[in-house]
Amino acid sequence: MRRIKIAMLGCGGVAHLYLPVFKYLKEAQLVALVDIDEGKAKHLAERYGVEKVYSDVEEAASDPEIDAVIVGTPPNLHAEHVEVCASSGKHILCEKPMASTVGDCQRIIDACRKNGVKLQMAHMKRFMRGNQMVKSIVDSGCMGKIFMAECHWDCAVPHLIGTYRETEEAAGGNLQDHGPHAFDLVRWWTGNDILQVSASIRIVHPQRPTEDTAVVVLEHENGMVSFYHMTRVSYGREHWQDLYRIYGTDATLVVRNDHHFPTTSLESPEIVLYRPGGCIQRYDLGHPWNLDDTVVQNNPFYNQLKAFCECILNDTEPRVTGEDGMHVMEAVIAAYVSSLKGIKVKLPFREDVDLRELFREIKERDGKNLKYDYTIDNLPKPAVSLKAPLYAFRPPRTKEKWSDEEHGMIGEAGYDALTTSLKRSCICRTRAASTTGTSERRSWRCKAEDRVELPGGLYSPKSGQLPYEG
Ligand SMILES: NC(=O)c1ccc[n+]([C@@H]2O[C@H](COP(=O)([O-])OP(=O)(O)OC[C@H]3O[C@@H](n4cnc5c(N)ncnc54)[C@H](O)[C@@H]3O)[C@@H](O)[C@H]2O)c1
């Protein structure tokens, strides 16, 4: 079988999610890594046995060996990188959010169309087995007519401050980051396009230039309405809340993904169908006995890449199109506009909006009413201090040795202690608190020199990230 030769653009967080699955893909081969930070690319090249490393996207695009690229750079660069690669005939798997403006989404679609290359949007949540099960339940018709859906997505991630996800340059925020996934899932599950958007957006954390809190109401085709509650200022749960409810005239379906990380966990998400008369049906996805088979079956990045390669090999329509990506980005931007202007915004929404300006206005207007006066160094302190030094849970290293190291791993026990303390919303005083942002549930990479004391979360303000799923 012909194998699609792929290059990864951007060797940050999301690359750590893609690279491990290549060894299972018989349809693809990873041939090059690209990052302006060449050290990052080289590090991953060594780890995953990739021969070619580029520090420039144009240079990579001119490599004739490369058939396709995964665009995993920050969203404000997607359009530029897609144009460069598509014009060299490379097929495109583009990370969400598709771009920071609707105009750039259109540039991406146009560049791929003009050059006759495939464009698949990386809405990987469609490739999660639990979400596919939800789709088949809704499609079966057993829920009757779907009239409403709701999504709750919240987490405590102050460590994202200063990263591209929250810079003015990328013009993103929590809704831009996760809204595309949530809007896309609800639209895909129910088959109802978005017609109108209204929203209230806030920037709660004073150090944030972009939005961290959103309540959005979408009106869809067929009279369906959906609403979304999303915030990055939430201390109630161990990692994040990732919950959907879908309401049909004959049944209600609840889908909870919070307690496992879909790229690594073998656990089934919680999928429960409630019907009249107290009838409750639980869906357990189960898994095979063999670990490799389980990875292949569960991993959304594997399944997404496989689908991408298949659409190139068989010359078929991608499972998630550029139009899918643009539709949800229009809704995200419409939500920001709705909040600022106090209006409902209809789709299609093709206005060019300067989000940086818009966020400044939102901050100026709503910030006056928000009396929060905390910074990363001055967060409110909870009453109880658990004081769980992480070095106590580490594998057999001495404390001294650990503190000399740059990085280390928190073992399973450390993980459990951490999550327990987070559940209790206690302070954890720790010497080591950052992660790669994409690390597996049970192996967090830590920076040793940081000492951070914060409620509800452990992190390194400068360099660290808690496990975070975009
Ligand atoms: N679906 C998911 O679960 C998921 C998870 C994480 C990230 N993402 C998406 O992936 C994209 C990247 O996110 P991330 O978390 O990996 O970001 P990141 O900041 O960790 O990594 C981005 C990388 O791009 C590199 N880069 C920046 N400018 C570049 C340029 N001009 N040329 C080449 N490389 C350049 C940076 O050096 C960095 O290594 C975003 O669109 C994000 O939303 C998706």
Ligand as a Chemical Component Dictionary entry (heavy atoms), coordinates in Angstrom:
data_LIG
# 
_chem_comp.id                   LIG 
_chem_comp.type                 NON-POLYMER 
_chem_comp.pdbx_formal_charge   0 
_chem_comp.three_letter_code    LIG 
# 
loop_
_chem_comp_atom.comp_id 
_chem_comp_atom.atom_id 
_chem_comp_atom.alt_atom_id 
_chem_comp_atom.type_symbol 
_chem_comp_atom.charge 
_chem_comp_atom.model_Cartn_x 
_chem_comp_atom.model_Cartn_y 
_chem_comp_atom.model_Cartn_z 
_chem_comp_atom.pdbx_ordinal 
LIG N1  N1  N 0  -7.288 19.091 19.192 1  
LIG C1  C1  C 0  -6.553 19.169 20.255 2  
LIG O1  O1  O 0  -6.744 18.430 21.167 3  
LIG C2  C2  C 0  -5.458 20.197 20.319 4  
LIG C3  C3  C 0  -4.590 20.187 21.411 5  
LIG C4  C4  C 0  -3.576 21.131 21.468 6  
LIG C5  C5  C 0  -3.447 22.076 20.462 7  
LIG N2  N2  N 1  -4.316 22.064 19.410 8  
LIG C6  C6  C 0  -4.163 23.067 18.336 9  
LIG O2  O2  O 0  -2.877 22.930 17.722 10 
LIG C7  C7  C 0  -2.355 24.195 17.384 11 
LIG C8  C8  C 0  -1.015 24.384 18.102 12 
LIG O3  O3  O 0  -1.243 24.311 19.482 13 
LIG P1  P1  P 0  -0.079 23.858 20.501 14 
LIG O4  O4  O 0  -0.735 23.682 21.815 15 
LIG O5  O5  O -1 0.710  22.749 19.934 16 
LIG O6  O6  O 0  0.804  25.186 20.510 17 
LIG P2  P2  P 0  2.285  25.350 21.029 18 
LIG O7  O7  O 0  2.508  26.786 21.282 19 
LIG O8  O8  O 0  2.593  24.370 22.094 20 
LIG O9  O9  O 0  3.134  24.922 19.732 21 
LIG C9  C9  C 0  3.144  25.682 18.561 22 
LIG C10 C10 C 0  4.504  25.470 17.908 23 
LIG O10 O10 O 0  4.530  26.191 16.685 24 
LIG C11 C11 C 0  5.823  26.723 16.541 25 
LIG N3  N3  N 0  5.777  27.852 15.628 26 
LIG C12 C12 C 0  5.350  29.109 15.869 27 
LIG N4  N4  N 0  5.487  29.860 14.768 28 
LIG C13 C13 C 0  6.005  29.062 13.805 29 
LIG C14 C14 C 0  6.387  29.251 12.452 30 
LIG N5  N5  N 0  6.235  30.444 11.861 31 
LIG N6  N6  N 0  6.895  28.205 11.778 32 
LIG C15 C15 C 0  7.049  27.012 12.364 33 
LIG N7  N7  N 0  6.727  26.768 13.653 34 
LIG C16 C16 C 0  6.202  27.779 14.355 35 
LIG C17 C17 C 0  6.220  27.145 17.951 36 
LIG O11 O11 O 0  7.633  27.267 18.084 37 
LIG C18 C18 C 0  5.648  25.993 18.766 38 
LIG O12 O12 O 0  6.597  24.959 18.956 39 
LIG C19 C19 C 0  -3.425 25.218 17.790 40 
LIG O13 O13 O 0  -4.214 25.519 16.677 41 
LIG C20 C20 C 0  -4.215 24.480 18.865 42 
LIG O14 O14 O 0  -5.539 24.924 19.024 43 
LIG C21 C21 C 0  -5.298 21.134 19.322 44 
# 
loop_
_chem_comp_bond.comp_id 
_chem_comp_bond.atom_id_1 
_chem_comp_bond.atom_id_2 
_chem_comp_bond.value_order 
_chem_comp_bond.pdbx_ordinal 
LIG N1  C1  SING 1  
LIG C1  O1  DOUB 2  
LIG C1  C2  SING 3  
LIG C2  C3  SING 4  
LIG C2  C21 DOUB 5  
LIG C3  C4  DOUB 6  
LIG C4  C5  SING 7  
LIG C5  N2  DOUB 8  
LIG N2  C6  SING 9  
LIG N2  C21 SING 10 
LIG C6  O2  SING 11 
LIG C6  C20 SING 12 
LIG O2  C7  SING 13 
LIG C7  C8  SING 14 
LIG C7  C19 SING 15 
LIG C8  O3  SING 16 
LIG O3  P1  SING 17 
LIG P1  O4  DOUB 18 
LIG P1  O5  SING 19 
LIG P1  O6  SING 20 
LIG O6  P2  SING 21 
LIG P2  O7  DOUB 22 
LIG P2  O8  SING 23 
LIG P2  O9  SING 24 
LIG O9  C9  SING 25 
LIG C9  C10 SING 26 
LIG C10 O10 SING 27 
LIG C10 C18 SING 28 
LIG O10 C11 SING 29 
LIG C11 N3  SING 30 
LIG C11 C17 SING 31 
LIG N3  C12 SING 32 
LIG N3  C16 SING 33 
LIG C12 N4  DOUB 34 
LIG N4  C13 SING 35 
LIG C13 C14 SING 36 
LIG C13 C16 DOUB 37 
LIG C14 N5  SING 38 
LIG C14 N6  DOUB 39 
LIG N6  C15 SING 40 
LIG C15 N7  DOUB 41 
LIG N7  C16 SING 42 
LIG C17 O11 SING 43 
LIG C17 C18 SING 44 
LIG C18 O12 SING 45 
LIG C19 O13 SING 46 
LIG C19 C20 SING 47 
LIG C20 O14 SING 48 
# 
